[in-house]
């Protein structure tokens, strides 16, 4: 059985709109504009200027033009935190209140090698690092590229801390525990591919995400092009296909309820892209594998 549940009724929507309008009434509209220059007074092009609402943490960003100018119009609810960022210059942070005034902001260039190095992506230094060589090396170039560089391009306190090769082993072990890579014991492990059923000859499905049912181990996959949900039963190596009631559903990740239902939602932007413009939570009652 397929259960479709519409999210909020008219009364709920009215309350949401009323609360939003009440919050908006306490906000102050304004325009914040200015010019960004370096210490020599030259305009800086492409600086990211981020405005963050102190109370909500919501941010919006604009970028300076060729003359170093920027302008942002929005609602201020409390203090706005302003942050300027651009490569090879120190971040500039300050609080701003009233809008409709021109600001002149000066950014200082980084000077120290360490300061510049810490501001760059981790991958920037990869080509110049003196790795150990040889197959028996504890931490060679291939291992670093395989275990680290394929995912982590930006440094953080864990990866930026200087370590010996032995010290890095614990970091790599931690990443393996996060499922960042396969353990060496799985070398030679054979995988098997199970093609998803075609909607029609020549029309392959377009899976978006999958979820593993915590009770049965079945793999549930949503599909965005043919409005179907797939259930793969590993023990029987077969798929079960569930049509979704409406077309153009654009379903998202699969989740599971306490009583075992497999659920997803349809949430394109805008909602009018859906058939009838109906936003839904779609749940499928779990059938035993032998009955599916």
N, C-alpha and C positions, 0 to 999 in steps of 0.2 A: 504494500500500500504506500502511496506517495502522499505526504501531508504537506500542504502549502499554507504558510502562516504569514499574513500581512503584518508588518511591524507595528505601526502606531495608528490608532483610530483618530477621528477628528478631534475629540476632546484632548487626547494626548498631544496632538500637533498644536492645538491652540495654546496649551500650557507652555510648550517649548517656545513657540513664537512669542508669547507674552513675556517669558523670562528673558529671551534674547533681546526683546525691545526694551525691557527694563534695564538690562545691562548696558545697552547701547546709549540709553539716556544719560548715563553717568560718564560716558566717554566724551572727550573733547576732540573735535576735528581740527586739523591744522596741516600746514605744509612746512616741511623742514628741508632747507636747501643750503648749499654752501659750496666751497671750493677746497680741494685738497692739493697741497703743495709740498715739495720737499724743503730741506733746510736752506737751499739756495734760492727758494722762491719760484721754482719751476713747477708748472702744473703737472699733476700725476694722472695718467690715463689708465683706466681699467681697475681702479681700486674698488674692492668690495666694501660697501657701506651697509652695515646691518643694523636695523632697528629692532629692539626686543622689548616687548611689554614686560615691565618688572613684575606685575602681578600674575600674569598668565604664562609667561615664558614663550609666547608666540612671537616668531621673528619674521621679518620681511627684509629683503636685500635689494639694493640697487647698485649700479656701477658708475663710476665717474666717466665723463666724456673726454674728448681730446683736449679740452680746456681745463680739465680737472673738476668740472662742475657736476653736482648731483642734486636731485630733487625727489622728495617722497611725500605723498599726501596720504594721510590715514587718520585713524582714530587713536587718540591717546587716552588710556585709562590708567592714571598714575604716572609714574616716572618712566621715561623711555631710556633704555641703555643703548648707547651708540658704540659700535665697534668697527674699526677700519682695518682691513687686511690686504696685503699685497706682498709678493715674494721679495725677499732681501731687505724688507723694512720691518721695524718693530710694530707690533699691533698697537693701535691707539684706542683707548676705551674712555668713555665719559658718559655722564648722565645729562639728558636734555629735558627741558620742561616745555615752555611755550614754543609754538611754531611760528611760521610766518616771519622768520628772521634769517638773515644770511650768516653762515658760519664760515670762518677761515680756519682750516685745520692743517697742522704741520706734522708730517711723518718723518721720523728719524731713520736713517739707514743703519742696518746692522754693520758692525765693524769687526768683531772678533771671529776667528775661524770656527770656534766651537759654537758660538751663537748661530752662525750661518748654517753650520752642519746640522744642528738640532732642528732647524726649521725646514729642512729639505726632506722629501720622501725617502724612505729607507732604500728603495731601489736605485736612487741616484748614485749611491756609493758602491753598488754591487761590483761593477767592473774593476774597481781599484783595490778591493780588499785582498790581503795576502793570505789566501786559504792554504791549509795544509795540502800536500799532494800525495798521491799513491792510494792504492785500493785499501790499504790498512789504516789510512788516516782516520782519526776519530771524527773529524768534522771537515769534510772537503767541500769544494765548490758545488759539486753535483748534489750533495746532501742538503746544502743550504738552499739551493734553488728549488729542489723538490719539496722540502719540508717547510720552507718559510716564504720564499719570494713569490711563489705562485698565488698566495693569498694576501700576504701582508706587504703593502707598499708604503704604508704610513707607520712611523715608529711610535712607540709608547714607552712608559717607564720600564716595562718588562724587557722589551727588546733593545732599548737604548743603553742599558747598563753594561759597562765593559765586563767581559767574562773570558775565562780560559776556555779551551775546547771542552774540558771536562765539565765546566760550569754550564756550558750551553746544552749539554746532554739532558739535564733536568728540565730545561725549558722545552726542548723537543719532546720529551716524554709527556710533559703537561699538555702540549698541543695534541699529541696522539690521544690522550685521554679525552680531549674535547671532540674527538672524531675528526680532527683536521687532516689525518692521513691514516693509511692502513699500516698495521704493524708488519714488521719484516717476516713474521711467521706466516703471513697470508701470501707470501710470494709464491706464485704458481697456482693460486686459487682460480678455479675455472668458474666463469659466470655463464648464465644461459639467458638468451633474449627471447621474450615472448611477444611477438608483434600484436598490437591491438587490432581488433577486428575493424575492417574498413566499413564506412557508412554505405558506400557503394563502390563498385570497381573504380579504382583510380582516385578515390576520395579518402585520404588518410585522416585519422583523427588528429586533433591538436590538443594534447593534454596540457593542463595548466599546473596542477599540483596534485599531490597524493597524500594519503593518510593511512596509517596502519591501525586496524581495529585492535584495541588493547585486549579484548577477550578472545577473538577468533584468529587473529593474525592475518586476516584477509586484507588485501591492499585495495583501497578505494581511490579512484582517479576521476577527477572532473575533466570535462572536455568542452572547449569553448566554441567549436565550429558547427557541431551537429546536435547540440542540446541533448547530450546523453551523459550519464554517469556510469563508469565502469567499475566492476568489482572483480578483482582477480583472486581466485582461491588457489593458493600455492600447492596444497596437498593434492589437488586434482589437475593442476596446471591448465585451468580454463578460466575464461571470462564470463561474467554475467553482465548484461547491458540493461540499464534502466533509463527509459526515455523521460525527459523533463516535460511537464505539462505545457509550458509556454515556449515560444521560439525566441531566439536572440537573448538567451538568459545570461550569458557571461558569468557563469558561476565561478566561485572562488575556492579557497582552501576547504578541505573536508575536516569535520570535527565529529565527535561522538558523544551522545548523551549518556547519562548514568544507566538508563534502561536499554542501551545498546543501539539506538538509532544512529544512522549515518546522516549527517546534516551538512548543508552548505547554504550559501546565500547568493543572490544575484545583485550585484551593485555596480552597474556601469555608471559613468558620468557622461551625459545626463541620464536620468532615469527614463526619459522619453525614448531612449534607444530600445527599451524593452517592449515586447508586445503588450499593448494596453498600458504601458508605463507603470507596471505594478512591481514594486520591490517586495521580495519574498525571502523567507527562510524555508528551505526545502529539506524535508527529512524523509528517510526511507526506513521502514520497519525491517529489522534484521531477520532474514529467513535462514534456517539451518542450511548448510552447504548442500546437503543432498536434495533439498526441496527447491533450491534456487535455480 
